[in-house]
Amino acid sequence: MRSVSGRLFVTVINPTFIKSLARRGQLKPYKHGVSTMPGSEGLRLPVVKRSLKGYQSALENAGFWLQSEDIFGTRQVVSAKPGLRQAGKAPIAMLLEGEKSDG
């Protein structure tokens, strides 16, 4: 079997933001553990409730070490998407950075 090395960058909806949507009744069940959240112009976007530990576990099981960083909406983003104001100070996304080394 060939050993692979590399870096992985993933941006996901922050679990804290998803919890804030759930608290405010903004998530709607879809199917198979998937919910939908409000998007632009009435569009519903798919979302899966997953914790930081869940992401860490999945990537660590694939051989990556993991680092995460919360991403907050800037004034410009919140101005363009006023619904984000309802989330308060919750981060809206999370950047996951993983690295996998040979061996």
N, C-alpha and C positions, 0 to 999 in steps of 0.2 A: 504494500500500500504506500502511496506517495504522501509525504508530509508537506503540508502547505503552510505558508506564513502570509500574514497580511493584516490590514487594518479595516475596520468596519465602522462606519458612521451611520447612525439611524436617528431620525427625529420622529417622536411619537407624541400623541396627545398626553399631557401630563396626568398621571393618576389623580392628583389633587384637583385638577380642573374637572375631570370626569366625575369625581365625588361631588363637586359643587353643582354640576349640571344635574346629577341625580337628586340632590337635596332640593333643588328648585323645580323638580318635576320636568326637566327638559329632555330626559332620555326616554325613548320609547322602545319597548322590546321588539325585536325583529324575528330572528330565529337562530337556533343552535348557539345560544349564548351571546349573540350579537345584538347590540342595541343601535339605535340611530340618534344622532344629535342634530340640532338645528345648524344649517349652513346658510349660504347666501340665497336670496330670492326664493325662499321656501324649500330649497333642496335639503334633504335629510342625508347626513353623512354617517357611514357605518363606524361603530366604535365597539371595542371589546374592553370590558373592565378587567384590568390587569394591574398588579402592584409592581413597584420597583423591584421587589424581591422576585417576582415572577419573570421579569425581563432579565434580571441578573442570573437567575437559575438557568434559564434557557440558553443564554449566551455562554455561561461558564460550562454548562454541559457540552457545548459545542467546542470547548477548548479556548475560549476567549477570556482574557481578564477584562474587566469592565469598569468604566468611569462614567458618571452621569453628571449632567448639569441642567438645572432648571432654566427655562427661558420664559421671560415675562414680556407682555405686550408693551410696545413703546406707545408714546402718546399718539403717533401717527396711526398705528395699527388700531388702537382703541377708538380713535376718531373715525376711522374708516368702517369699523365694526362695533357700533355702539353697544350691541348686546354683550360684549366682553366686559363692560363695566359692571354687570351683575355678578361677575365672578370675584369681585373685590380684588384682593391682593394675591390671589392664587396664580401660580405660574401656569401658562397655557400650553406649554410644550416641554419636552425633555429631550436633550441631546444625549444619546448613548454612544460612547466611543469604546470600541473594543480592539484588542490586538491579539493576534494568534501567532505564536512563534513555531519554528520548526522543532520537531521532537517532542 
